Amino acid sequence: MEKKLSFSSSLVIGVMLFALFFGAGNLIFPAELGQLAGTNTWKAMLGFLFTGVGLPFLGILAIGYSGSRDLQELASRIHPLYALIFTSVLYLTIGPFFAAPRTGAVAFDIGIAPFLNDFPVALARFLFTLLFFGISMWLSLNPAKIVDRVGKLLSPLIIILLIGLIAMTVFKPMGMVQPAQIPYTEGAFFTGFLEGYNTMDALASLVFGIIVIKAVQAMGITDKKQILTSTAKTGFVAAGFLAIIYLGIAYLGAASVDSIGYVNSGGAVLSETASYYFGSIGFVLLGIVIMLACLTTAIGLLTACGEYFHSIIPIISYKWFVVIFSTFCLTVANFGLANIINFSLPVLVLLYPLAMVLIILTFTGPLFHQSKLVYQTATAAAFLISSVEALVKFYKLVDHQLPAWISWINKMYTDYIPYYAEGIGWLVPVLIVTAVFGLSVVLSNKNSHKKRIRA
């Protein structure tokens, strides 16, 4: 009889997965969304939940369904060189380029910045991030059980604090929800959809999926079907917790405007709300807990990136990679949270469609016999569209005029590709390419089979 994962084990692994996804930095996005979306908050959150919760869930399932040892092996279905580049860029994105520096920036904005008064912000940020990433580096170089224990203690504590804040917002609202602000006045769903990219959880799911599968196997589940079923159960637990927290924080942000006004970041929304309901004690406690939670997230990201890059470049030791990445994180974090978020968006606009295509093809692969041709053409279609979107966002970000050739392609895409203006122009072309080339592969295989029978 096949062994099945018990409910309690599913819950334990699901909470572990939730803790992996739930970086303190993720809290700032639904809080800011709620403030700006106002009366359109629920429309915007539908889009946000699709990319911030639904896609990570599918990413976990895709890894379990594929049977691959890791992301690089899965992406090799497209091409080995592509797999190496895609996996490396993905690790750098959720590591030293954006997500890891963001932990230090969020910790500073929530835990330190509100107490500075007249102290120079730039100097304070440098001193704090120097200490923050110094500790992160030291603990990443010397992994100890204390990191896991602190992480396990902090996740429930953050959840308790947030549920307390959300409950107070529901039963004792800070004010009326205000009308939607730009960019949520029109197309709130698609704006929320793109905002969900900022969590980076869909990208991380392609890495975390292997951790979940190993945890399931460690509990004695060996049958492939049961591994997939168990992965789905644990993923559902994690996705459910994420969705509840995100919806609550979004409502908190939407209801906060009357009392605290429009503030410049989601971190400030949380801090001001904690202060409003619980005074200075809640304000300080939230700051300390989120700083520590950001620290454990940074350690996890530095460790994962160090291990991966050491595996592909063994001539450089794991410890050297941790030192290099920690120094890089320190540098990036001092550009400030707003700049980190802004400059990450073009990269995410490029990477997310490629990750989503890989997830889609993983599930549909058996229909076209896992043909490399289908994987390659669908990925190429996504890249040709998302790369232009990324370039357009980058040039807008640096306030430079688009080169004529990019402007021409962008206009052509806007005029002829469905949903391109909304930010998901890759979807319809990828579905068409997958269907056309998938069908041609199936028909070709049938004809070849008939010829062999006749021969």
LOPA-403038 format. One record per residue (C-alpha): x, y, z. Coordinates in steps of 0.05 Angstrom, whole numbers, plus 5000, padded with zeros to 4 digits. Each point is the difference from the previous one (the first is absolute). Layout:
// residues N
XYZ;...
//
This chain:
// residues 455
500050005000;502750694980;501950435059;496350675004;502050645033;496050135063;496150645012;504750215055;506149894957;496850384942;498750575048;507150005027;503250004931;494950514975;501850485056;507449894985;498650184927;496050615022;505950235042;504649924939;495550444957;498050485055;505750505002;498450635039;501250404937;493849704968;495750365050;501550684971;496849864932;492849845020;500250575051;502050514947;495149694950;494350085050;501650735011;500250174926;494649544974;494950235052;493049814976;503249564946;504149605050;496449344990;500750044923;507350165008;501049445050;497049494953;505850154952;505050035057;497849325028;500649694931;507450164993;501750065075;496549365023;497249594942;506449984959;504449805059;495149435013;500449774927;507650075003;500349525059;495449514964;504050054936;506449795034;496449415033;496549814934;506350044958;504149525043;506150444989;505650035051;500450764997;498050614959;506149954953;498149284981;492850224986;502250604958;504749544961;493849764963;500950654961;507649974993;505849875048;503150684988;493350355009;499049605064;506650245028;498850734983;492750015022;501449655066;506050455014;496150644986;494149755042;504649865060;503350684993;493250334996;497249675063;506950085031;505250554998;497150434944;493250165030;496649565052;505849935049;501850755000;492650155008;500049645067;505150505027;496350594970;493349785028;503049875069;503050704999;493650354975;495549665052;504749915060;504850594997;497750574955;494050215043;504750145059;505450414964;497250705010;505750464976;505349454992;502449964926;495949454966;505549794951;505249905056;495049635044;498149544942;507349854986;501749845073;493849575009;500949614935;507449905015;498049685066;494149634970;503849674942;506149905044;495849575047;496649664940;506749834971;502849735065;493949565013;500049764927;507349815007;498649645065;493249684993;497149845068;493449745028;498850685031;498150284931;494649464991;497650095071;499550754994;496449924933;495049515030;498750475058;499350634957;495249744948;494449865051;501650655036;499450414936;493449654983;497250145070;502050734995;497050074930;493649645019;499450485059;500950604954;495149724949;494849835053;500550715029;499250284929;493849584988;496650115068;502450715011;501450314931;504950584995;495350344950;496149944936;503149684938;501850564951;499250034924;505349654959;506350384981;504349944938;502049474976;494049635029;494550454972;499549574937;502349294987;500849865075;500349244988;505850044951;503750515044;499349535059;502249424955;506550364985;500850235072;500049265020;506549924961;503550395055;499049445050;504749574956;496549395030;498449684933;507550014984;501749745069;494949444995;504249674946;505649965052;495849855062;496349434965;506049555008;500350145075;492749805007;501049354960;506049815043;496050135063;494349564974;504849454981;503350045069;493249805029;500149354961;496050214938;503349684940;494449894949;500250544946;492450105001;500050075076;505850484998;496050454952;493749945043;503950165063;503550594966;493150274979;497449945072;505950375030;499950524945;492650125014;501450125074;505550504984;495950354946;494050055046;504050345055;503250484950;493350194969;496850145069;505850435022;500450384934;492650154999;500150235072;505950464990;496950294936;493750175038;504250295056;503450464949;493450204968;496950195067;506150385025;499850614955;495050405042;504549975061;507250004974;499250284930;503749744939;507049785021;506049854955;500649255014;496349385024;504949965058;497850685025;492749784994;501349415047;504250415049;495050565004;494249525008;503649625056;501250675035;492850224990;497149385033;505349785050;504150625013;507550015005;500449295026;496749714938;504250464956;506649775031;497949265004;498049984926;506650334980;504349515040;496349384976;500150204927;507450185005;501549305027;495449674949;503650384944;506649755029;498049274997;497450104929;506650324979;503949415030;495649504962;500950364934;507650095008;500749265019;495849764941;503750444950;506849825028;498549254995;497350054929;505750414971;505249585035;496849394967;500950294930;506750355014;503349535050;506750354992;497150575044;498349765070;493150075031;502850485052;502950464948;493450034964;496550195065;505150565012;499250264928;492449985003;499750325069;504450584977;495750084938;493750005042;502950555044;501450434939;493149904969;496250105065;502950705007;496450234937;493749985042;493749575000;496350404947;505849954950;500849255013;492749884985;499950464939;506349714967;497749285014;493750094959;503149974930;503749365020;493649705028;496150194938;505149604960;500749415047;492849885022;497349824930;505849524990;498649675067;492549974985;501249694932;504549475032;494549845051;494649964945;504349554956;501749555059;492649825009;498349974925;506549654979;497149294997;495050244947;505750154951;504849465024;504550505036;502550254933;505950485005;497350364939;493750215038;503950205061;504850414959;494950354955;495350185058;505850265042;502650404940;493150314989;499750215074;507050284998;498950414936;494150355033;502250055073;506950264981;496950604964;495350135060;506149975046;503950494956;494250494998;499349995076;507550095008;500350614955;494150315035;503349855067;506550374981;495950544965;503249904932;496550034933;498849324968;504649844941;496150034935;500349244987;497349835070;494650534993;497949704933;499749295026;496350235063;494750364958;499249394955;499249545060;495050495032;495850034935;500049254983;501249585062;494149905048;501150245072;506950284984;498150685028;497749665064;506749665010;498549284980;501150044926;504049365001;494049565018;496149944935;506149924954;502849465046;493449625001;499550044923;507249784990;499349435050;493549764966;502850054929;506849685012;497149505050;494849774949;505449954945;504349565046;494149545016;498049934927;507349894979;500849455052;493549664977;502350014928;506849715019;496649465040;495549814941;506049964953;503649535048;493849555004;499549974924;507449854994;
//
